[in-house]
Amino acid sequence: MRISTFKYAALLSLIYIMGCVKGDFDAPPSTLPEVSADKIITFDKMFEKLKASGITDIGEENYLEAVVVADDKSGNFYKNLILEDLKGDKGITISIDENELHALYPVGQKVYVNLTNLAIGYYEGLPTLGINEGSRVGRIPAGLLKATLINGGTTVTVTPNKVKLEDLGPQHYNTLIELEGMQFETATASTTYADANPTDPQSLNHNLQNCTGGKIVMRNSGFADFASQVVPSGNGKLVGVYSYYRSASQLFIRDVNDLTFTGDRCNGTGTGGITGTRASIESVRAQFTGTEKTLTTGFIQGIVISDITNKNINAQNIIVQDGDYGILCRFKSPVNIPLGTELKVGLTGGLLSEYNNLLQVQNLESTNVEVVASGKSVTPKVLTVAQIDITKHESTLIKIENATLSGGTKYADKIKVKDASGEIDLFTLSASTFGTTAVPSGTVAVVAIVSEFTSGKQLTIRNTGDVTGGQPCDPTVATADCDGDGVANGQDCAPSNAAIFPGAPCDDSNAATVNDQYDSQCVCKGSAPGLGINETFSSQTKDMDIALSGWENVAVKGNRKWQAKYFSTDNNTYAQATAFGTTAPADMETWLVSPVVDTDVAANLSMETALQVWKHNGLSVWVTTNYTGDPATTSWQQVTGLKLATQGDADHAWIPSGTVNLKSYGKNLRIGFKYVGTQAANTTSYRIDNVKVN
């Protein structure tokens, strides 16, 4: 059943009256809300409305008295809060169409939930509060947030319910629980909570187990701020929200502090679980007599001398050195173990064999790795080219001094390292991060790993830092090609060498500037005043500091700057400054400074402004003819005659400024949008948009 016409109209009216709640919230109420005790019901009473199928309108003017036990601060919960009953042991997920809910409803916050317009049902099998959308429980509109979820004005200590894994049941759904003796079933040096790929983040499920064979799934979002962290490999206590999705129970943690996995794993071997006898790499290499051999026991321990970060090695391979000996370890799946990691590698089941004449241990399990320490290093053995002995030095780190590089201009070319005793191939994968980087000329020193291919012995470097000395290409010479990509420095807008200065002409699409040119970071910037300004901030990224060509965004007091914000209802991006929130500086002053405007060409300034929760007039507009690069040392003139949003204007309502002619202030002007505030009292959020000078 859908919301009744009366209720739907009430929803729309309330949204219209209250406006939309955005990312920065106002301070909580200073007095406790007036909720009559006879209107407060228990979660058990509310759950009487929960049916096995379908969505049920609660339809009563009653309230839940609850505490927030999990919020969206880390990003592992999306547009949901987890509430528990203050008068019982039940919990519920409440679904709200808003982000940054933790700003107003952090963990421990006491709240009252107005049930009047809410519905209850199962969302993919999990009891959930929201609105009735007929076939599912929908999210509560952002405009109803403060009317539905009332801040109780006090905080409550949140204590998880200690329970055994085997005792978990539906009665624990949507509650904070504590489990003892848990560990990740798979916990290698490359096992992360989720896949934090910036272009396509992916959530991941991990199996957790206890020491009696019990298992449960933990799910982590690819958008969580801890997604890229490596999971702990030990055993210990877990705190999390017990949940359900479709056909299985699962756990969500609030952040990594919910895990204390510092004890020995269930097999008693410590945090890595590697068992057996340590074998030296020298003794492992000696076992190879020309035919493949399956290893049945033991482990090696050494330091990773390969560098997966710069991709000059296959993602399934690492090279480990122990003393004077090294070996390539190949795993069944990609591993991400950094250069300088000391580790143990379990050998059981590994296949000792050669691949294109290079000795390696293949078929290794990525789970059978234990990190011992990080930040370690191996001192390379100084040799001449002629002294390199593949039987002794294969898969170890060496250094050749007084050498030259020849055979090409880029590392991925057929480069040779030559000294007075001879020459050897330097092999670089074209997919490496430095494959197209230009090699230096002159005398160099080369640190590299000794390798072998069917054609003979060769060297591989880990990164360009392994080659020192020489006479590098001058990146400021416009006609040179310092990254070897076939594009001259002065025309190169995608240089692999960050030092290149691509001073080619470009168009920054900003009417306020002309003589546009790429800077040293390949950003197109203008150097002279143009036809005017027409800035909508639509090119900016939500929740990031404003970064526009020709503009400057400067924090004079505190560390906050003007940020881009996005309002989905009208698909609008704008600039915002605010001193609200516990992370705001005590005293704040930030400036957004425009490019130069030639008032002989364009002089009429107009804009739109809006505010949220007025506390003070924190926005003003200024101009200068002698910007020093620092607003604090610049001489400014305040622009008068503009109408700016102020007390009495509705929250989120855009107020047209009218037009002011800037001609009287000077010829070549920069416009400064100044915001001041204090965390203690002056917390109004101010917004600007559609800045025009024409």
C-alpha positions, 0 to 999 in steps of 0.5 A: 500500500502506498502513502495516502494522499493526505500523508503524501501532501503532508510530506511535500508541504513539510519538504517545501517549508523546511528546504533540503538538508545539505552536507553541513548541518547546523548545531543540535538543539540547545534544549531537549525536545518535548516528546510526551512520555505516553507517545514513546513506544518500544521497538517490540511494539513497533515490530508488531507492524512488521509482516512477513511480506509487504510494507506496512504503514505504522500510521500512529503518532508515536515515537521511538526513543533510541541511540545511534550505534552505527553511522555513515562516517567511514562510508561503510554504511550508505544513507543508513543509520543503525538505531537501538532501543533505549528500553530494550535490546532490539535494533532497526535500520533507518533509511534516509536519502541524505549523506553525511548523517554522522554530522548530526547523528553520530554514534552515541547520539540519543534520538527520537524517531517520529513514526507518524509517516513511516513504514516498516518492512524487509529490505532484502530480508533486513527489517528497515524503517523508511517510507512506503513505496509499495513494493519496497521500503523507500528512503525518507526524503532529506527534507523530512530528516529533522522532523523524523529523526529528532536529536535528543540533545544528549549522548549515550554510551554505546556498549555492544552485546557480547554473544557467541557466533553460534548463538547469533539469530534474527533477534540480533539483526540491526544490533551492535554485537561483540565476538571473541576469538575471530580472524580473517580466513584469508589475511595476506600482505595484499588482502585489503578490506575492499577494492578502493579503485578510484574509478570503480570502487568495489565492495568485498566479502571476507570470511571470518572464522573462529577457532571452533570452525564457525564462519560468518561473512564480513562485507566492506564497501569500496567507498569506505575510507578504510577500503584500501587498508590491509586486513589484520592477520591475527586473532581477537575481538570484533565489534560490528553490526549484525545484518542480513542480505537476501539469503545470508547473514553478514557483519558490517564494521563501523571502522577499523577500530572495531577490530582488535586482531592482535593475538595468535591465530587459532593454530597458535603460530602467531599472526601469520600462520606460517608453519614448518622449518625455515629453509634458506633460499640458498638451500632451496635453489640447490634442490633444483637439479634440472627437473621440476620438484614439488616442495612439501614443507618449510618456508623461506624468509627474506626481503622483497627487492622487487617493486610492484608499485612501479609495475616492472614485474608481473603482478603475481611475482615477487623477488625475495632475497635472503643474504647473498641469495634470492629467488622469484616467487610466483603466486596463483593470484596477484599479490601486492607486497611492497618493496622492502617488506620482510616476510615469510613465504610458505613453500608447501605445494610450491613447484620449483622449476625454471621459466625461460631459464629463470629459477622460481617457486611457482603455484604458491598460495597468496594466503601463505604469506606472513609479513614480518616487518616493513621498511627493510632494505638490501645493500646491493653487491657492487660488481662489474658487468663481467663479474655477474655470475648467473649461478650466484647472482640470479634474483639478487640486487647488484650495482654497476658503477661508471656505466653508460646506457645506450640502445634507445631513448626510453627505458622500454627500448632495447637499452644496454648497460655498458662499463669497461668490462662489457655490456648487459641488457636492461629489460623494462616492461612497456607497461611499467610506470617509467617505460616511456621515461627518457634514459639519462646520458653520460656516466651513471650508476645502476642498481638492478636485479639480476635476471635471466631470459632465454636469450641470456642474462639481463638486469631489471631496475625497480624504478628510475631512482635505481639509476643515478648520475648522468646528465638528464634531459633538461625539461625546461627546453621546449624542443627537447623530448625528456619523456621520450614519447615523441612529443616535444616538452613545450607541446606535451600535455601528458608528460610522464616526467612531472618536471616537464614544462609544457608551455604550449598555447591552450584554451582554459574556457574562461572568458576572464582570461586570455594568453592561456598556456599550460603550466608546469602541472599541465594545467591550462591557465590564463595570464591576462584579462579577457572578456569577463567572467561567467562562472557556474562552478559546474566543472568542480568536484563535490566536497573538494576545494574549489580549483579553477583556472585563474582563480585562487582559493586561500585560507587566511585563518584556519585550514578551511577553503571554499569547497564545491557542493552539489545539490541533487534536487536541481542538479546544481554545483556551487561554492560554499564556505562554512565554519560549522562543525566540530572540525571547523577552526576556532577562527576562520577566514577564507577567500575565493579570488577571481581572475583579472577583469578588465573593466573597460571590456566587462564591468557589471558584476552580478551573482546569486547567494544562499545560506543555511541556518543563519547565525551571522553575516559572514559573506562580503565582496571586495575588489583590488587592483594590486593583488599580492598573492596573499589576501591578508597583505592585499589592499581591498575595496569593499563592493557595496550595492550587492544584495547578499543572503542574510537573516530572514532569507529562507535556508537554501533559497538563492538570492539574486544580487542585482548588478553593480558596475565595477568601473569606479573601482579601477581598470584591472580588478580581481574580485575577492569573495570573503567568508569569516566565521567562528566555530563557537557561534558564527557558523552560517554556511554561505554559498555563491553561484552564477558569478558574472562580469559582463 
